[in-house]
């Protein structure tokens, strides 16, 4: 299944577009998505530690504009947004 991650704030530096797309397994979780993004950053930005910190400290938001936890299961081809902390907090 395909998932689209909308990029906001500092995460927009992860791609030339304002989103990332990944193929994921059914019932993947936000934690799985975090890992996918970190793998992508390792390949594209040679393990940029600042980018990894952004991913690990960010909140994720569902299509319904709800903040979701790391164990939130993605059950369809939905858009998820990554919301990095603002001002380092």
C-alpha positions in Angstrom: 0.0 0.0 0.0 1.2 3.6 -0.7 1.3 6.3 1.9 1.9 10.0 1.4 3.7 11.9 4.2 3.0 15.7 4.0 6.0 17.7 5.1 5.7 20.8 7.3 8.2 23.1 9.0 11.8 21.9 9.1 10.8 18.6 7.5 10.3 20.3 4.2 14.1 20.1 3.7 13.7 16.4 3.3 12.5 16.6 -0.3 12.0 19.0 -3.2 8.3 18.4 -3.0 6.2 19.0 0.1 5.6 15.3 0.6 7.3 11.9 0.7 5.7 8.7 -0.6 6.4 5.2 0.6 5.2 1.7 0.0 4.3 0.1 3.3 2.8 -3.2 4.6 -0.8 -3.3 5.6 -1.4 -2.3 9.3 1.9 -0.5 9.5 2.2 1.9 12.4 3.5 5.5 12.7 6.6 4.0 14.3 7.2 2.0 11.1 6.7 5.3 9.1 9.3 7.0 11.3 11.7 4.2 10.5 11.0 4.5 6.8 11.7 8.2 6.9 15.0 7.7 8.8 16.1 5.0 6.2 15.2 7.5 3.4 17.3 10.2 5.1 20.2 7.8 5.6 20.3 7.2 1.9 19.5 10.7 0.6 21.4 12.8 3.1 24.1 10.3 4.3 22.7 10.0 7.8 22.2 13.6 8.6 21.7 13.5 12.4 19.8 16.8 12.6 17.2 15.5 10.1 16.9 12.2 12.2 16.4 14.3 15.3 13.6 16.2 13.6 11.9 12.9 12.7 12.2 11.4 16.1 10.9 14.5 17.9 8.0 15.2 15.5 4.3 14.6 16.0 2.3 12.9 13.3 -1.2 13.9 12.2 -3.9 11.8 10.5 -6.1 12.8 7.6 -8.7 13.7 10.2 -6.3 16.3 11.7 -5.8 14.3 14.8 -2.3 13.9 16.4 -1.6 10.1 16.4 0.7 8.0 18.5 3.5 5.7 17.3 1.2 2.7 17.6 -1.5 4.2 15.3 -2.2 1.7 12.5 -2.5 2.9 9.0 -5.2 0.9 7.3 -5.7 2.5 3.9 -3.9 4.7 1.4 -4.1 7.8 3.6 -2.1 11.0 3.9 -0.2 11.4 7.2 1.5 14.7 8.1 4.8 15.1 10.0 4.7 18.1 12.3 8.2 19.0 13.6 8.6 21.0 16.8 8.7 24.7 16.4 11.5 26.7 17.9 13.3 23.6 19.0 10.7 22.7 21.6 
